[in-house]
Amino acid sequence: MRPYRQPQTTNHKPQTTNHKPQTTNHKPQTTNHKPQTTNHKPQTTNHKPMASVFTKIITGEIPSYKVAETDQFLAFLDINPNAEGHTLCIPKKEADKIFELDPSTYAGLMEFSRKVAIALEKTVSCKRVGMAVVGLEVPHVHVHLIPLNSMKDMDFSNKLNFPKDRMQKLAEQIKANM
């Protein structure tokens, strides 16, 4: 422990100047401008994501293999699946990151995903349904539900390809188990 040292004092005197404040004869400018008003709603986040491919799926501009839908959420088969039955669950409300969702939407998405996972497990032969939220490929919140038989099924670099008729049939089977 260091002993306490008293602060040193100096004999310096504060400097004074003979400067006088400058005054001007300028009058403040006034304008007849009225404040601008807009009808824009304030945003809850710092940036609004641009419409993504998922938004186009929601609006029907791009077709998808729909598995389940509510007024707030949509589930459809991933067209680049890790495993057969790989499903994406999304909120219809645009948000880039899952933790930007308000608590109610977040909880609703998790409950919706749970229901889809249960139907998926009834439809596709698997040991369990894995869940992942990554969000690097598409800037719209999405939950991956992946039927798992091994850890390789969670490898996102391992993409499978199924014929359109198989994808459509699978989507219908999952929907029937909802």
C-alpha positions in Angstrom: 0.0 0.0 0.0 1.3 3.4 -0.9 1.5 6.2 1.7 -0.8 9.1 1.1 0.9 12.1 -0.4 -0.5 15.6 -0.1 -1.0 17.4 -3.4 1.7 19.9 -4.3 0.7 23.6 -4.4 2.1 26.1 -6.8 2.5 29.9 -6.7 1.0 30.4 -10.1 -1.5 33.2 -10.5 -4.3 32.8 -13.0 -3.6 34.8 -16.1 -6.0 37.7 -16.9 -6.4 39.4 -20.3 -7.6 42.8 -21.3 -9.7 41.4 -24.1 -13.2 42.8 -24.4 -15.9 40.6 -25.9 -16.7 41.5 -29.4 -20.2 42.8 -30.2 -21.8 43.0 -33.6 -24.7 44.9 -35.0 -26.0 41.8 -36.8 -29.7 41.0 -36.3 -30.6 37.3 -36.2 -32.1 36.1 -39.4 -35.8 35.2 -39.4 -37.5 33.2 -42.1 -41.1 32.5 -43.0 -40.4 28.8 -43.4 -42.8 26.5 -41.7 -41.5 23.3 -40.3 -41.9 20.4 -42.7 -44.2 17.6 -41.7 -44.3 14.1 -43.1 -46.6 11.2 -42.8 -43.8 8.7 -42.2 -44.1 6.4 -39.3 -41.1 6.2 -37.0 -39.0 3.1 -37.4 -38.2 0.9 -34.4 -34.8 -0.1 -35.7 -31.9 1.9 -37.1 -32.4 0.6 -40.6 -35.2 -1.1 -42.5 -34.2 -4.1 -44.5 -35.0 -4.1 -48.2 -37.6 -6.5 -49.5 -36.0 -9.9 -49.7 -36.8 -13.0 -51.6 -38.9 -14.1 -48.6 -41.0 -11.0 -48.9 -41.7 -12.0 -52.5 -42.6 -15.5 -51.4 -45.1 -13.9 -48.8 -46.7 -11.7 -51.5 -46.9 -14.6 -54.0 -44.4 -13.1 -56.5 -42.2 -16.2 -56.1 -43.8 -19.6 -55.8 -42.9 -21.8 -52.8 -43.8 -25.2 -51.2 -46.0 -23.9 -48.4 -46.3 -26.1 -45.3 -48.2 -23.8 -42.9 -49.4 -20.2 -42.8 -51.1 -17.8 -40.3 -51.7 -14.1 -40.6 -48.3 -13.4 -39.0 -46.1 -16.4 -40.1 -45.3 -18.6 -43.0 -43.5 -22.0 -43.3 -42.2 -23.4 -46.6 -39.7 -26.0 -47.7 -36.1 -24.8 -48.3 -35.3 -25.1 -52.0 -31.6 -25.8 -51.1 -32.2 -28.2 -48.2 -29.6 -29.8 -45.9 -32.0 -32.8 -45.6 -35.3 -33.9 -46.9 -38.0 -31.8 -45.3 -35.8 -28.9 -44.4 -38.3 -26.2 -43.7 -38.1 -22.4 -43.1 -40.4 -20.5 -40.7 -40.5 -16.7 -41.2 -42.5 -13.8 -39.8 -44.4 -11.9 -42.5 -43.2 -8.7 -40.9 -39.9 -7.8 -42.4 -36.9 -7.8 -40.0 -33.3 -8.6 -40.7 -32.2 -10.1 -37.4 -34.2 -12.3 -35.0 -33.4 -10.2 -31.9 -34.8 -7.1 -33.7 -38.3 -8.7 -33.4 -40.6 -7.4 -30.7 -41.1 -9.9 -27.9 -44.6 -10.9 -29.0 -43.5 -11.6 -32.6 -40.4 -13.5 -31.4 -42.5 -15.7 -29.1 -45.1 -16.2 -31.8 -42.4 -17.3 -34.3 -41.0 -19.8 -31.8 -44.4 -21.3 -31.1 -45.3 -21.4 -34.8 -41.9 -23.1 -35.5 -42.6 -25.6 -32.7 -45.9 -26.6 -34.3 -44.3 -27.0 -37.7 -41.4 -29.1 -36.2 -43.9 -31.5 -34.6 -45.7 -32.0 -38.0 -42.4 -32.3 -39.7 -41.2 -35.1 -37.3 -44.5 -36.9 -38.0 -43.9 -36.7 -41.7 -40.1 -37.3 -42.3 -38.2 -40.2 -40.8 -35.6 -38.7 -38.5 -34.2 -38.9 -35.0 -35.2 -35.4 -34.2 -35.8 -32.0 -35.8 -32.9 -29.5 -35.3 -33.4 -25.8 -35.3 -31.0 -23.1 -36.4 -31.2 -19.3 -36.9 -28.3 -18.0 -39.0 -29.6 -15.3 -41.3 -26.5 -14.6 -43.4 -27.9 -15.7 -46.8 -31.3 -13.8 -46.8 -31.8 -10.6 -44.8 -35.1 -11.6 -43.4 -35.5 -13.5 -40.1 -35.9 -17.2 -40.7 -35.8 -20.3 -38.5 -34.4 -23.5 -40.1 -36.2 -26.7 -39.1 -34.0 -29.6 -40.2 -34.9 -33.3 -39.9 -31.8 -34.9 -38.3 -30.3 -38.3 -38.5 -26.7 -37.3 -38.0 -24.7 -34.1 -37.4 -24.0 -33.9 -41.1 -27.6 -32.8 -41.6 -26.8 -29.5 -39.9 -23.9 -28.8 -42.3 -25.1 -25.8 -44.4 -22.5 -26.5 -47.1 -24.2 -29.9 -47.7 -27.1 -29.1 -50.1 -29.4 -31.7 -51.5 -31.7 -31.5 -54.6 -35.1 -33.1 -54.9 -37.5 -33.1 -57.9 -40.4 -30.6 -57.8 -43.0 -33.3 -57.6 -41.3 -34.8 -54.5 -41.1 -31.3 -52.9 -44.8 -30.6 -53.6 -45.9 -34.0 -52.2 -43.7 -33.5 -49.1 -45.2 -30.1 -48.4 -48.7 -31.5 -48.7 -47.8 -34.3 -46.3 -46.4 -31.9 -43.7 -49.4 -29.7 -44.1 -51.7 -32.6 -43.5 -49.9 -33.3 -40.2 -50.3 -29.8 -38.9 
